[in-house]
Amino acid sequence: MKRLENRIAIVTGAAGGIGQAVARRFAEEGATVVLWDVQAEPLAELAEELDAAHAHIVDVTDAEAVQATVESIKSDFGRLDIVFSGVGVSGRRWGDGPAHECTEDAWNRVLDINLNSMFHVTKYTLNAMLTNPNGGSLITLASVLGMVGGDDDFATHAYAASKGGIISFTRAVASYYAKHHIRANVIAPGLILTPMSQRAQADAHIQEKLQTLQPLTGAMGQPEDIAGAAAYLASDDAKFVTGTVLTVDGGWTMR
């Protein structure tokens, strides 16, 4: 299908496992894809692979850099149709954990990278979309941990707060900008097979736990599962969908 033909799409976090899958799927669907990340080498490799993609090295925690890059894209293409905001990190390396143990450093870093960056990208891409008579589609990447509590294996409370904030923020955007024909939706993945989930991949206890945690398959999801959801939300197939939280979690949140 070519559901995104003649559309300009930004993918942030494009060098990550989910970001790469989304960028590939958007390109397959006919979009002109603009790749954003801070990792120059994998970004360049992906841009070369996709041929028609355009790559920008952008630190999305830097509001001025985000604004300048969005303005450049609008100048180059004349409009903006789709934004997939996929930047995100786990804060375990800085001391994220249960609230009474979570370090100040982890809290601040995780909320800056995961939530503040989402605000910057949304703010400046909205400014571009507001001049598009066809509106646009904003898609943010959260997590099931922004919706439900985690046990000892998933007690990273700065991460959960950042993902819950993404959900609330996106739904508020959806409500306010619907009159401008701008749709805003959230994808909330469960455990997905990406470099970010290596800890879970290497943990035999968590792997065994997947039978009940994600009972649809008893396994981790694939990045392409998220890409398929993103392509749907970006396309006219979802033209009557806004403010939704689409769980792609193998059944994690159905219990």
C-alpha positions in Angstrom: 0.0 0.0 0.0 1.0 3.6 -0.6 -1.2 5.2 2.1 1.4 8.0 2.8 2.2 9.0 -0.8 3.1 12.7 -1.3 3.4 13.3 2.5 6.3 14.7 4.5 7.0 12.7 7.6 9.5 13.4 10.4 10.7 10.4 12.5 12.6 11.3 15.6 14.8 8.6 17.3 15.2 7.3 13.8 18.5 5.4 14.6 16.8 3.3 17.3 15.2 0.0 16.8 11.6 1.2 16.7 12.5 4.4 14.9 14.3 2.6 12.1 11.3 0.3 11.6 8.9 3.2 11.5 11.1 5.1 9.0 11.2 2.0 6.7 7.5 1.5 6.9 6.7 5.1 6.2 9.0 5.0 3.2 7.4 1.8 1.9 4.0 3.6 2.3 5.3 6.3 0.0 6.2 9.1 2.4 9.1 11.4 2.1 10.9 10.6 5.3 12.9 13.1 7.3 15.1 11.3 9.8 16.1 12.8 13.2 18.6 11.5 15.7 21.9 12.3 17.5 23.6 9.2 16.3 25.3 10.3 13.1 26.6 7.0 11.7 23.5 4.8 11.9 21.4 7.8 10.8 23.5 8.2 7.6 23.3 4.4 7.0 19.5 4.5 7.2 19.3 7.5 5.0 21.4 5.8 2.4 19.3 2.6 2.6 16.0 4.5 2.2 17.5 6.5 -0.7 14.9 9.3 -0.7 15.2 10.0 3.1 16.6 13.2 4.5 18.7 13.0 7.6 19.2 15.7 10.3 21.4 15.4 13.4 19.1 16.9 16.1 19.3 16.9 19.9 15.5 17.1 20.7 16.2 18.2 24.2 17.5 21.5 22.6 14.4 23.6 21.8 16.3 26.0 19.6 17.8 23.2 17.5 14.3 21.6 17.1 12.8 24.9 16.1 15.5 25.6 13.5 15.3 22.1 12.0 11.5 22.3 11.7 11.8 25.7 10.0 14.4 24.3 7.6 12.1 21.3 6.7 9.2 23.6 6.1 11.3 25.8 3.9 12.5 22.8 1.9 9.2 21.0 1.5 6.6 23.7 2.0 4.6 21.8 4.6 4.7 19.0 7.2 2.1 16.2 7.4 3.3 13.5 9.8 5.4 13.4 13.0 6.4 10.3 14.8 8.1 11.2 18.1 10.1 8.1 19.1 13.0 9.4 21.2 13.2 7.7 24.5 15.7 6.2 27.0 15.7 4.0 30.1 17.2 5.7 33.1 18.6 2.7 34.9 22.1 3.8 34.1 21.6 7.0 36.1 19.8 5.4 39.0 16.1 5.2 38.0 14.1 2.8 40.1 11.4 2.8 42.8 10.5 6.3 43.9 12.3 6.0 47.3 15.5 4.9 45.5 15.3 6.9 42.2 18.1 9.4 42.0 17.6 13.1 41.3 19.9 12.7 38.3 17.9 9.9 36.8 14.6 11.7 37.3 15.8 14.9 35.7 17.6 13.2 32.8 14.7 10.8 32.0 12.1 13.5 32.0 14.2 15.8 29.9 15.0 13.2 27.2 11.6 11.5 27.2 9.1 14.2 28.0 10.6 17.6 27.6 11.9 16.6 24.1 8.4 15.5 23.2 7.1 18.9 24.1 9.8 20.6 22.0 9.1 18.5 18.9 5.3 18.8 19.3 5.4 22.6 19.8 7.4 23.4 16.8 5.9 20.9 14.4 2.5 22.1 15.4 3.5 25.5 14.2 4.3 24.0 10.8 1.1 21.9 10.7 -1.2 24.8 11.6 -0.5 26.3 8.1 -1.3 23.0 6.4 -4.9 23.1 5.1 -5.1 19.3 5.4 -3.9 19.3 9.1 -1.6 16.5 10.0 -0.9 13.5 12.3 1.2 13.6 15.4 2.2 10.2 16.8 4.0 9.9 20.2 5.7 6.8 21.6 4.8 6.0 25.3 4.8 2.7 27.1 2.5 0.4 28.9 4.4 1.5 32.0 2.8 4.9 31.5 -0.6 3.2 32.0 -0.1 0.4 34.6 2.3 -0.1 37.5 5.3 -2.3 37.2 6.5 -4.9 39.7 10.1 -5.4 40.9 11.2 -6.2 37.4 9.8 -2.9 35.9 10.0 -0.5 38.8 11.5 2.5 37.0 9.4 5.4 38.2 11.0 8.2 36.4 10.5 6.3 33.1 6.9 5.6 34.1 6.3 9.2 34.9 7.7 10.4 31.6 5.6 7.9 29.6 2.5 8.8 31.6 3.2 12.5 30.9 3.5 11.7 27.1 0.0 10.2 27.2 -1.6 13.1 29.1 0.1 15.7 26.9 -0.8 14.0 23.7 -4.4 13.6 24.6 -4.6 17.3 25.6 -3.0 18.2 22.2 -5.6 16.0 20.4 -8.5 17.8 22.2 -7.3 21.3 21.5 -6.1 20.9 17.9 -8.9 18.8 16.5 -10.5 21.9 15.2 -7.4 22.4 13.0 -7.8 18.9 11.6 -4.6 17.8 13.4 -4.8 14.4 15.0 -2.6 13.3 17.9 -2.4 9.7 19.1 -0.2 7.6 21.3 1.3 4.2 20.8 2.0 2.3 24.0 4.3 -0.7 23.4 4.9 -3.6 25.7 8.3 -5.3 25.6 9.7 -5.0 22.1 12.9 -6.6 20.7 15.2 -3.6 20.4 18.6 -2.6 21.7 16.9 -0.7 24.5 15.4 -3.9 25.9 18.6 -5.9 26.1 18.4 -6.2 29.8 15.0 -8.0 29.5 16.2 -10.1 26.6 19.1 -11.4 28.7 17.0 -12.1 31.8 15.8 -15.7 31.8 13.2 -14.8 34.5 11.6 -12.1 32.4 11.7 -14.2 29.3 9.8 -16.9 31.2 7.4 -14.3 32.6 6.4 -13.2 29.1 4.0 -16.2 28.9 1.7 -14.4 31.3 3.0 -10.8 30.8 2.4 -10.8 27.0 0.2 -13.9 26.6 -0.8 -13.3 23.0 2.6 -14.6 21.8 4.5 -15.3 25.0 7.3 -13.4 23.5 8.6 -9.9 22.9 7.1 -7.9 20.1 8.9 -6.8 17.0 9.7 -3.2 16.0 7.7 -3.8 12.9 4.6 -4.3 15.1 5.0 -0.7 16.2 5.7 0.5 12.7 2.5 -1.0 11.5 0.5 0.8 14.2 2.3 4.0 13.3 1.5 3.7 9.6 -2.1 3.2 10.4 -2.3 6.2 12.7 -0.4 8.4 10.1 -2.7 7.4 7.3 -6.3 8.3 6.2 -7.4 4.9 7.5 -7.3 6.7 10.9 -8.8 10.0 9.7 -11.5 9.7 12.4 -9.1 8.7 15.2 -7.5 11.2 17.6 -6.7 11.2 21.3 -6.4 7.4 21.4 -3.8 5.3 23.2 -3.1 2.3 21.0 -1.5 -0.5 23.1 0.7 -2.8 21.1 1.6 -5.0 24.0 0.7 -8.6 23.3 -2.0 -8.4 26.0 0.0 -6.8 28.8 -2.7 -4.2 29.7 -5.8 -6.4 29.1 -5.6 -8.0 32.6 
